[in-house]
Amino acid sequence: MKKKIVGLFVCMLLITTILPITAIAGDENDPEIRDNLNDLWGPLVDHPIRIRTQIALKLLQINSFDFIDIHSAWFYENESEPNYLYAALKLNDLSVNPQRAIYTIHWMYNGGPYAVWSHLYNNGQNYISSVGVDKRSNYRWHNAEVTYDFNRSIVTFKMDKKYIGDPQPGDLLVNTFAWTALRFNFQPSTLLFGSGELVKDEAPFLENNTGYGRNYQIMY
């Protein structure tokens, strides 16, 4: 009996040493992407003045910017749906607002940039969601499914793998990061603030040289 136990332990040890440790499937408790809360930036919050921020919130008819404050993000798959990839983005406090909230997750696969995104606007009355190649000179977007779980503050995307390079089991999604922003409902008005966004968040905060999130390994 002792020999069997030792043999089993050795087999388990060999398996754990063979499996990659940098590309484990994430979930809400072990996400590929993590972020600090209350680290928003942009014209309305850079060098904040309390009175100015309160005036901005009142003019925008919102209580806070928590609905674009990133908590974490992760990828996952279902064995029963091998042709689809899911990505989830958790916010500090997901809620609808009169303006336009933008939720995105980005990554690189096989040398190419990809992203999935959604706009939620007009007090939640309207939304759009797309996935595809993320190149400013050559956008190729396709429809993606999106669900908003306001109880858990999670935005979930469902993507057809054929729109993201058709990754195969064992392939890696690298340079992962999430990005969110707030714009006016009528987006051109936001350009009056220069950056194109009123408030935004990024996880990890790339402009601070903190790198990217963990890789994700395709399972099915």
Salt bridges, closest charged atoms under 4 A:
GLU28 OE2 - LYS90 NZ 2.88
GLU28 OE1 - ARG152 NH2 2.58
ASP30 OD1 - ARG34 NH2 3.84
ASP30 OD1 - ARG214 NH1 2.93
GLU77 OE1 - LYS161 NZ 2.65
GLU81 OE2 - LYS158 NZ 2.76
ASP134 OD2 - HIS106 ND1 2.93
ASP149 OD2 - ARG152 NH1 3.96
GLU197 OE2 - ARG183 NH2 2.76
GLU197 OE1 - LYS200 NZ 3.85
